[in-house]
Amino acid sequence: MRLLLISDTHVPKRARVLPPAVLEAVDVADVVIHAGDWVDAATLDVLEERSRRLIGVYGNNDGPELRARLPEVARAELGGVRFAVVHETGPATGREARADAAYPDADVLVFGHSHIPWDTVSPGGLRLLNPGSPTDRRRQPVCTFMTAEVADGRLTDVTLVPIPRA
């Protein structure tokens, strides 16, 4: 099962539309996971239409329309791997311990907010993934998203994909 992990798309504030590389990745993914800060409902509409399956949450920059359509936390089992998705996890210091306490029933936590890619494993074995942002690189050299595979009840081939500057 092919996964696409994205967050912090911030359309139309940081980009007019999603980058072509993201849309190409949507088209080949079995599941798209979006960890919030969509900003406009049109982006949600696009991903709902193009995705085979979409799992998403709202973020701090998402208004009432998105909050009415999306949960704050989403949970899904994909190929035997238990996922939780949330926008914010707080400061980097202590993140893994907080995530262990907040998501004891998950194998993988996908989150956003910082626009900074993150891939760690907590003391309890929870994999924490932040795909960065495909539209707003902040202090990063390039914009990013992640791809991954689920096979035989395991998350594999987690890859941070850079989006070259236009």
C-alpha positions, 0 to 999 in steps of 0.5 A: 500500500502506497502512502502520501504524507502531506501537511501545511499546504496553506493554499492559497496563502503560500501557493496558488495551487498544490505543486505538480509533484504533489498531485502526481504523488496523489495519483499513485498513492493508495492513501493520502494523509494530510496533517492539517493547515489546508487553509481553503476548502478547495484544496480539500475538495481537490484531494477528495476527488483525486485520492483513492482514500483521504485521511485528513485533520484540521490545523490551527489555520483552518477556519469553520468550513474545514473544521466542520468537515475534518476532525482534530485527530484522525485514526486509521488502520492501514494494512495492519499499521495503526495510524494517528494524525494530528496537526500540532504536537507542541515543542520538539523537546519532549515530543516523543514522550508526549506522543507516547502518552497521547497516542498509546494505541498508534504505531505511527503518528503523522503531524504537521504545524512546524513545516520542518520534516521529522522522523523519529521513534519514541521510547515506546516505539511510536514512529513520529513523521512530519512531512514538512510543507510542499508550499512553505519551506520556512527555514528549510532548504526546499519544500517537502512531502513524504511517501511510504509503504505499508507491507506485511503489517509494517511501515517501510520505505519512508522517504522525504521528497524534496520539491525543487524551487521553481 
